[in-house]
């Protein structure tokens, strides 16, 4: 929409509306609240154990008992949802990723425990095979190539197992073609009509994922790269095609990943489709803020909130960020 030209200076002084805190609040175009935050968390086997993630200062892998305590604490801050990621041991990885749909796997036990401890908090469950494959890819591999349709069959079983455990949102992050429709059909057939599907609809083959792969113990297993299924960072129109396909297949919300280098994609998706649009403030983006802060180059608190406001301004309805608890605490202080 074209912007009408204001009267010339000095009749127009744009600084007038910046003169006082109450005026700045009154005319603010976007608002960041705790309701916009989804907190990604990592769960490990064992009891009463936490493991710091060296490449993600402030982030820890937690056993289920400590995870439940952490989620309850996050709930007290008003955080509405967590994104759950399992750290799978080498002995549970395989070519066929069968552990991904085991009803008693780490992910499903954690879902049940968290829902019992903090039923008011939503759980977004990662649906992808990279934690469970011996090659670190998001799908089944044959002759060095990730198979699409065979992978979708396993993803459906994985999504159903999470829904049965009580997961509120299943979130396929694999970028296989057709997986949203297959998962939606299977959920509906098995009586999980209210289980939502959040599609990682525009997930790019990015260099910003490194610390995450450290956190879930998949980076050391990865053979090659993921460019045959994740998107080319050069492409923008293709993202709209991906989102359109996933919405037609039944996605309830869509996600762009990573976040900061792809704010233009978020804006285009929101303008084109006007659907719930999420972004993932990914591990590398978060780690950069932490590292710069540790060196005294940036103020972590201020840059975190500024970053999250940038996501809101671009059109996000919700943001997955490892700084969710930090941001919620800052927002609560006002």
Secondary structure, 3 states (H helix, E strand, C coil): CCCCCCCCCCCCCHHHHHCCHHHHHHCCCCCCCHHHEEEEEEEECCCCCEEECCCCCCCEEEEHHHHHHHHHHHHHCCCCEEEEEECCCHHHCECCCHHHHCCCCHHHHHHHHHHHHCCCCEEEEEECCCCCECCCCCCEEECCEEEHHHHHHHHHHHHHHHHHHCCCEEEECCCCCCHHHHHHHHHHHCCCCCCEEEEEEEEECCHHHHHHHHHCCCHHHCCCCCCCCCECCCCCHHHHHHHHHHHHCCCCEEEEECCHHHHHHHHHHHHHHCCCEEEEECHHHHHHHHHHHHCCCCCHHHHHHHHHHHHHHHCCCEEEECCHHHHHHHHHHC
